[in-house]
Amino acid sequence: MNRIKKVWTNDQIENYYLGIKYSDYPNIFWEKIQIQLTDCKTLVDIGCGPGAFAIKAAEYGLGVQAVDINKKHLIALECYINKFKLKNIKLINGEWPNVDVRKSDASICAYSLGGEIGTTSGIKKVLEITNKIAFFIIPYYRQQTDFSSKELYNKVGIAPPQFGRSFKETLEIFGQQLNEEVTFDIIENDFGMPIENMDSIPYYSEYLSDKLGIPDIEAVEKHLKQILVTKNETLWIPNYRKSVMLIWKRKQYSNLKANIKY
């Protein structure tokens, strides 16, 4: 079945890069990932979006394949690559699992398991092209309530959108469908973003209205003013998340013990 993916606007991509520059994401995850990459030379970022982890991996010195179905994401990443003169990222536009990629020492799928990537066949291909270690970062909760919006959805009478698969369902794919061992770590993080000043609140209200799918911009603006904080002497829109990072290692690479919990 074909899935329709919403295309990010230029503003959303710009705010994504502001987020990864100043927020916990992807830094808090990368700190845990990089200590396990000591003998890895290549990495594939599957469903990379505008490239948070592809950028981190390239800066770390790995040869990176960045794969995404959305060409606009890859164009944005290409602009970033050119701006900061990163030379070791190959961009690949295509739909997983049909896209052609080389085997890599490591792979990562971060908040990208909602489509075909998160199916049994999609995850199986990830493992097939991974020589050593794979990381899967997925939401702890199924509801998409970014920017503390759960109460806001309730107020405007709209059901929050859902992620395609819960992390427990993903665990079941590994354990029951693929008979593969994984460990996991539950990580709380803030993938928020800075704003210039109070005068820019109407702009960010429109941005969040579109991102959250809540057409009542006035309600979104009121919500934004309620959650706004100061962080590092900057006005900040917090976006607290609870995420799960699953880690799979090829048996020949490590004798990692299974730690699957339900």
Residue pairs with C-beta under 8 A, 6 or more apart in sequence:
3 115
3 116
5 69
5 70
5 115
7 70
7 72
8 16
8 50
8 70
8 72
8 73
9 210
11 207
12 207
12 210
12 211
13 50
13 72
13 73
13 76
15 193
15 207
16 49
16 50
16 52
17 50
17 76
17 80
18 193
18 194
19 25
19 191
19 192
19 193
19 239
20 26
20 52
20 55
22 192
22 193
22 194
22 231
22 232
22 234
22 236
23 189
23 190
23 191
23 192
23 193
23 239
24 189
24 190
24 191
25 52
25 189
25 190
25 191
25 241
26 52
26 53
26 56
26 110
28 187
28 189
29 53
29 110
29 135
29 137
29 187
29 189
29 243
29 245
30 53
30 56
32 185
32 187
32 245
33 108
33 135
34 56
34 60
36 133
36 247
37 43
37 60
37 62
37 105
37 106
37 133
39 105
39 132
40 62
40 105
40 106
40 132
40 133
41 62
41 63
41 105
42 62
42 63
42 64
42 65
42 102
42 104
42 105
42 106
43 57
43 62
43 63
43 64
43 65
43 104
43 105
43 106
43 107
43 108
44 64
44 65
44 66
44 67
44 101
44 102
44 104
44 106
44 107
44 108
44 129
44 130
45 51
45 53
45 54
45 57
45 64
45 65
45 66
45 67
45 107
45 108
45 110
46 67
46 96
46 107
46 108
46 109
46 112
46 117
46 126
47 67
47 68
47 69
47 96
47 109
47 110
47 111
47 112
47 113
47 115
47 117
48 54
48 66
48 67
48 68
48 73
48 74
48 77
48 112
49 68
49 70
49 73
49 110
49 111
49 112
50 73
50 76
50 77
50 80
51 66
51 73
51 76
51 77
51 80
51 89
52 110
53 108
53 110
54 64
54 66
54 77
54 89
55 77
55 80
55 86
55 89
57 64
57 106
57 108
58 64
58 81
58 86
58 88
58 89
59 86
61 88
62 88
62 106
63 88
63 90
63 104
64 88
64 89
64 90
65 89
65 90
65 92
65 101
65 102
65 104
66 74
66 77
66 89
66 90
66 91
66 92
67 92
67 93
67 94
67 96
67 99
67 101
68 74
68 92
68 93
69 93
69 94
69 95
69 96
69 115
71 93
74 91
74 93
77 89
77 91
78 91
80 86
81 89
92 99
92 100
92 101
93 99
94 100
95 116
96 115
96 116
96 117
96 122
96 125
97 116
97 117
97 121
97 122
97 124
97 125
101 129
102 129
103 129
103 130
103 131
104 129
104 130
104 131
105 130
105 131
105 132
105 133
106 130
106 131
106 132
106 133
106 134
106 135
107 126
107 129
107 130
107 133
107 134
107 135
108 134
108 135
108 136
108 137
109 117
109 118
109 126
109 134
109 135
109 136
109 137
110 135
110 136
110 137
111 137
111 138
111 139
111 243
112 118
113 122
113 123
113 136
113 138
113 164
113 165
113 170
114 163
114 164
114 165
115 122
115 164
116 122
117 123
117 126
118 164
118 165
118 170
118 173
119 173
120 173
120 177
120 178
123 136
123 170
123 173
123 174
123 178
124 178
126 134
126 136
127 134
127 178
127 180
127 248
127 250
130 248
130 250
131 250
131 253
132 249
132 250
132 253
132 254
133 247
133 248
133 249
133 250
133 253
133 254
134 247
134 248
134 249
135 245
135 246
135 247
136 170
136 245
136 246
136 247
136 248
137 243
137 244
137 245
137 246
138 163
138 165
138 167
138 170
138 243
138 244
138 246
139 163
139 167
139 241
139 242
139 243
139 244
140 167
140 186
140 241
140 242
140 243
140 244
141 242
142 162
142 163
142 166
143 150
143 160
143 161
143 162
143 163
144 160
144 161
144 162
144 163
145 153
145 160
146 191
146 211
146 212
146 239
146 241
147 192
147 208
147 212
147 223
147 224
147 227
147 237
147 238
147 239
148 223
148 227
148 238
148 239
148 240
149 160
149 212
149 214
149 223
150 160
151 223
152 212
152 214
152 219
152 220
152 223
153 159
153 160
153 212
153 214
155 219
156 214
156 216
156 219
158 213
158 214
161 213
167 184
167 244
167 246
168 262
170 246
171 182
171 184
171 246
171 260
171 262
174 180
174 181
174 182
174 246
174 248
174 260
175 181
175 182
175 260
180 248
181 248
181 256
181 257
181 258
181 260
182 246
182 247
182 248
182 258
182 259
182 260
183 246
183 247
183 256
183 257
183 258
183 259
184 244
184 245
184 246
184 247
184 259
184 260
184 261
185 244
185 245
185 247
186 242
186 243
186 244
187 242
187 243
187 244
187 245
188 240
188 241
188 242
188 243
189 240
189 241
189 243
190 238
190 239
190 240
190 241
191 239
191 241
192 231
192 236
192 237
192 238
192 239
192 240
193 236
193 237
193 239
194 231
194 234
194 235
194 236
194 237
195 201
195 204
195 228
195 235
195 236
195 237
196 235
197 235
198 235
201 221
201 224
201 225
201 228
202 221
204 224
204 237
205 217
205 220
205 221
205 224
206 217
208 214
208 220
208 224
208 237
209 215
209 216
209 217
209 220
212 220
214 220
224 237
227 237
227 238
228 235
228 236
228 237
229 235
229 236
229 238
230 236
231 238
247 256
249 256
